[in-house]
Amino acid sequence: MAFVSNRLLVLVSLAVLALGAAFFLGRTTASDSGPAAPEAMDSPLISVGFGPSQIWEPSSQAIADFGRCGPNDLAWRDCVWAVMQRENATRDAFEFFKLTDGFLIDLQGDGQVKLGTIMYRWRANENQQPILLGGDPSVVRPEEIRTTIANSNPDFQALQSRNPDVIFWGSGPQLESMSTAADGGQSFIFRYRLLDGCHACAILGYARVQYSFAATGLQTSPTPRLPDSQTPRLPDSQTPRLLGIVNP
């Protein structure tokens, strides 16, 4: 009986060792496999979809009611949702507001990246702005362009030599064109005002800026702008490209 017991103990010990070795090898294989293959990383881990269900334009009454919803109030979004519900807004429209702090009032385009118009209720002026939706990044706001993008452009420098106060105005760019290439890539060209020193001053010209996206939605346009250590910047693969300066 002692011989049988000892033999059984040996067999159990061997089984435990075998299981331990299998577990170790499994972990080693998984860790040695390296990062995911490039094709597995083509799409972002978190994606956001955009569509007609998010479109909602506040009525004059809603705009007035929003006056009671202060952006600095902890219950700001609850207050906004209460007004939107009274106006029969969809939950998707509210989710868009939570994402952007604005209301999507228009959406155009059939490609992956769409051109939207966003309304910011709590601004003093230029409340409506273009916005590019559905790519990677999922939300691109053309008004947030770095205003130094034109600094190294010869045409801008010539304009600046004649008009020392000229400024590149980022807010409220006008869409010039949007197109889709045969490979599915998309292009959006905007015109930005070049003003003679202030918001209300004369328009001296326009800067044509292109935003490009691959068929996957990844923003691809390069940038000629000079680096600015004081301002965070996107990688060069995710910034717009200055096409040139044109007369008003």
C-alpha positions as CSV (number, residue, x, y, z in Angstrom):
1,M,0.0,0.0,0.0
2,A,2.9,2.4,0.8
3,F,4.3,1.7,-2.7
4,V,0.9,2.5,-4.3
5,S,0.6,5.7,-2.2
6,N,4.1,6.9,-3.2
7,R,3.4,6.2,-6.8
8,L,0.1,8.1,-6.7
9,L,1.9,11.0,-5.1
10,V,4.5,11.1,-7.8
11,L,1.9,11.0,-10.5
12,V,0.0,13.9,-8.9
13,S,3.2,15.9,-8.6
14,L,4.0,15.4,-12.2
15,A,0.5,16.5,-13.2
16,V,0.8,19.7,-11.2
17,L,4.2,20.4,-12.8
18,A,2.8,19.8,-16.3
19,L,-0.1,22.2,-15.6
20,G,2.3,24.8,-14.3
21,A,4.6,24.5,-17.3
22,A,1.6,24.8,-19.7
23,F,0.4,28.0,-17.9
24,F,3.9,29.5,-18.1
25,L,4.4,28.7,-21.7
26,G,1.0,30.2,-22.5
27,R,1.8,33.4,-20.8
28,T,5.3,33.5,-22.5
29,T,3.7,33.0,-25.9
30,A,1.2,35.7,-25.4
31,S,3.8,38.2,-24.1
32,D,6.3,37.4,-26.9
33,S,3.7,37.9,-29.6
34,G,4.5,41.6,-29.5
35,P,2.1,44.5,-30.4
36,A,-1.0,43.9,-32.5
37,A,-0.4,43.6,-36.3
38,P,-0.7,47.0,-38.1
39,E,-3.9,45.9,-39.8
40,A,-5.4,45.4,-36.4
41,M,-4.6,49.0,-35.5
42,D,-6.1,50.7,-38.5
43,S,-9.2,51.7,-36.6
44,P,-9.3,53.6,-33.3
45,L,-10.2,51.7,-30.2
46,I,-12.9,54.2,-29.5
47,S,-15.0,55.5,-32.4
48,V,-17.9,57.9,-32.5
49,G,-20.6,57.9,-35.2
50,F,-22.5,60.9,-36.5
51,G,-25.8,61.1,-38.4
52,P,-29.1,62.9,-38.9
53,S,-30.5,61.8,-35.5
54,Q,-28.0,64.2,-33.9
55,I,-29.3,67.3,-35.8
56,W,-31.3,69.7,-33.7
57,E,-31.6,73.5,-34.1
58,P,-32.9,75.3,-31.0
59,S,-36.0,77.5,-31.4
60,S,-35.9,81.1,-30.3
61,Q,-37.7,80.0,-27.1
62,A,-35.1,77.4,-26.4
63,I,-32.3,79.9,-26.9
64,A,-34.0,82.2,-24.4
65,D,-34.5,79.3,-22.0
66,F,-30.9,78.3,-22.2
67,G,-30.1,81.7,-20.7
68,R,-30.9,80.1,-17.3
69,C,-28.3,77.3,-18.0
70,G,-25.0,78.8,-17.0
71,P,-21.8,77.0,-18.4
72,N,-20.2,77.4,-15.0
73,D,-23.1,75.7,-13.3
74,L,-22.5,72.1,-12.1
75,A,-25.9,71.2,-13.3
76,W,-25.4,72.9,-16.7
77,R,-26.0,69.9,-18.8
78,D,-29.0,68.8,-16.8
79,C,-30.5,72.2,-17.4
80,V,-29.7,72.0,-21.1
81,W,-31.3,68.5,-21.4
82,A,-34.4,69.7,-19.7
83,V,-34.9,72.4,-22.3
84,M,-34.1,70.0,-25.2
85,Q,-36.6,67.5,-23.9
86,R,-39.3,70.2,-23.9
87,E,-38.3,70.9,-27.5
88,N,-38.5,67.2,-28.5
89,A,-34.8,66.9,-29.2
90,T,-33.4,63.4,-29.5
91,R,-31.1,61.8,-27.0
92,D,-28.5,61.6,-29.8
93,A,-28.7,65.4,-30.2
94,F,-28.0,65.8,-26.5
95,E,-25.1,63.3,-26.6
96,F,-23.6,65.5,-29.4
97,F,-24.0,68.5,-27.2
98,K,-22.2,66.7,-24.3
99,L,-19.3,65.8,-26.7
100,T,-18.9,69.2,-28.2
101,D,-20.7,71.8,-26.1
102,G,-22.6,72.8,-29.2
103,F,-25.7,71.9,-31.2
104,L,-25.4,70.2,-34.6
105,I,-27.8,72.1,-36.9
106,D,-26.7,70.8,-40.2
107,L,-24.8,67.8,-41.7
108,Q,-23.6,67.3,-45.3
109,G,-21.7,64.7,-47.2
110,D,-21.9,61.0,-48.0
111,G,-18.3,60.1,-47.1
112,Q,-17.0,58.8,-43.8
113,V,-16.0,62.4,-42.9
114,K,-19.0,64.7,-43.0
115,L,-19.2,68.5,-42.9
116,G,-21.4,69.8,-40.0
117,T,-22.5,73.2,-38.8
118,I,-22.3,73.6,-35.0
119,M,-24.1,76.3,-33.0
120,Y,-22.6,77.5,-29.8
121,R,-25.4,79.2,-27.8
122,W,-23.2,80.8,-25.1
123,R,-20.9,82.8,-27.4
124,A,-21.1,86.5,-27.9
125,N,-20.6,86.3,-31.7
126,E,-19.7,83.9,-34.5
127,N,-22.0,81.3,-32.9
128,Q,-22.1,79.0,-35.9
129,Q,-19.0,77.2,-37.1
130,P,-18.1,74.4,-39.5
131,I,-17.0,71.2,-38.0
132,L,-15.6,68.0,-39.6
133,L,-17.1,64.8,-38.1
134,G,-16.6,61.0,-38.3
135,G,-12.9,60.8,-39.1
136,D,-9.8,60.2,-36.9
137,P,-9.8,62.5,-34.9
138,S,-13.6,62.1,-34.8
139,V,-14.1,65.8,-34.3
140,V,-12.1,68.4,-36.1
141,R,-12.9,72.1,-35.6
142,P,-11.4,74.2,-38.4
143,E,-11.7,77.4,-36.2
144,E,-9.1,75.9,-33.9
145,I,-6.4,76.1,-36.6
146,R,-3.1,77.6,-35.4
147,T,-3.1,81.2,-36.7
148,T,0.7,81.0,-37.4
149,I,0.1,78.6,-40.3
150,A,0.5,81.4,-42.8
151,N,3.6,83.0,-41.3
152,S,6.1,81.4,-43.6
153,N,4.1,81.8,-46.8
154,P,5.7,84.3,-49.2
155,D,2.3,85.7,-50.3
156,F,1.3,86.3,-46.7
157,Q,4.7,87.9,-45.9
158,A,4.3,90.2,-48.9
159,L,0.8,91.2,-47.7
160,Q,2.2,91.7,-44.2
161,S,4.9,94.0,-45.5
162,R,2.2,96.2,-47.0
163,N,-0.2,95.8,-44.1
164,P,1.8,95.3,-40.8
165,D,-1.4,94.8,-38.8
166,V,-2.7,91.9,-40.8
167,I,-4.0,89.0,-38.7
168,F,-5.1,85.5,-39.6
169,W,-8.6,85.1,-38.3
170,G,-9.3,81.4,-37.4
171,S,-13.0,81.7,-36.5
172,G,-15.7,81.4,-39.1
173,P,-13.9,80.0,-42.2
174,Q,-15.9,79.6,-45.3
175,L,-16.1,76.3,-47.1
176,E,-14.7,76.6,-50.7
177,S,-15.0,73.0,-51.7
178,M,-15.2,69.4,-50.6
179,S,-14.4,66.4,-52.7
180,T,-13.8,62.6,-52.6
181,A,-11.0,61.0,-54.6
182,A,-11.2,57.7,-56.5
183,D,-9.4,55.9,-53.6
184,G,-12.0,57.2,-51.1
185,G,-9.8,60.0,-49.6
186,Q,-11.6,63.2,-48.8
187,S,-10.6,66.9,-49.1
188,F,-12.1,70.0,-47.5
189,I,-10.8,73.4,-48.5
190,F,-11.7,76.5,-46.3
191,R,-11.0,80.1,-46.8
192,Y,-9.8,82.0,-43.7
193,R,-10.1,85.8,-43.5
194,L,-7.0,87.9,-43.3
195,L,-8.1,91.0,-41.4
196,D,-6.5,94.5,-41.1
197,G,-5.9,94.3,-37.3
198,C,-9.3,93.5,-35.7
199,H,-12.4,91.4,-36.0
200,A,-14.5,94.2,-37.5
201,C,-11.7,95.5,-39.8
202,A,-11.4,95.3,-43.5
203,I,-10.7,91.9,-45.2
204,L,-7.3,92.1,-46.9
205,G,-7.4,88.6,-48.4
206,Y,-8.1,85.0,-47.7
207,A,-5.9,82.0,-46.8
208,R,-6.9,78.8,-48.5
209,V,-6.4,75.8,-46.2
210,Q,-6.9,72.1,-47.0
211,Y,-8.0,69.4,-44.6
212,S,-7.3,65.9,-46.1
213,F,-8.5,62.5,-44.9
214,A,-7.6,59.0,-46.0
215,A,-10.4,56.5,-47.0
216,T,-10.2,55.2,-43.5
217,G,-11.0,58.6,-42.1
218,L,-7.5,59.3,-40.8
219,Q,-6.5,62.9,-41.2
220,T,-3.5,63.0,-43.4
221,S,-2.8,66.6,-44.6
222,P,0.7,67.9,-43.7
223,T,1.5,71.4,-42.5
224,P,4.1,74.0,-43.4
225,R,3.6,75.9,-40.1
226,L,6.5,76.8,-37.8
227,P,6.7,75.0,-34.5
228,D,5.7,77.0,-31.4
229,S,6.9,75.7,-28.1
230,Q,4.3,77.7,-26.2
231,T,1.3,76.0,-27.9
232,P,0.5,72.3,-28.0
233,R,0.4,71.0,-31.6
234,L,-0.9,67.9,-33.3
235,P,1.5,65.6,-35.1
236,D,2.2,66.7,-38.7
237,S,0.0,63.9,-40.0
238,Q,-3.0,65.5,-38.3
239,T,-2.9,69.1,-39.3
240,P,-4.2,71.2,-42.2
241,R,-2.2,72.4,-45.1
242,L,-2.0,76.0,-46.3
243,L,-2.6,76.2,-50.1
244,G,-2.0,79.9,-50.6
245,I,-3.2,83.4,-50.2
246,V,-5.9,85.0,-52.5
247,N,-7.3,88.5,-52.9
248,P,-10.7,89.4,-51.4
